[in-house]
Amino acid sequence: FFPQPLQAARELRSVLVEMAKTGRAAEQER
């Protein structure tokens, strides 16, 4: 196994979390 995929998965996960947060914030602003 290589550490590269794990790093990418962590970054993707953090990005998804940020997108979810911004999405919720946008919905609340409406």
Protein Blocks (a to p, Z undefined) as FASTA:
>chain_A
ZZklmmmmmmmmmmmmmmmmmmmmmmmmZZ
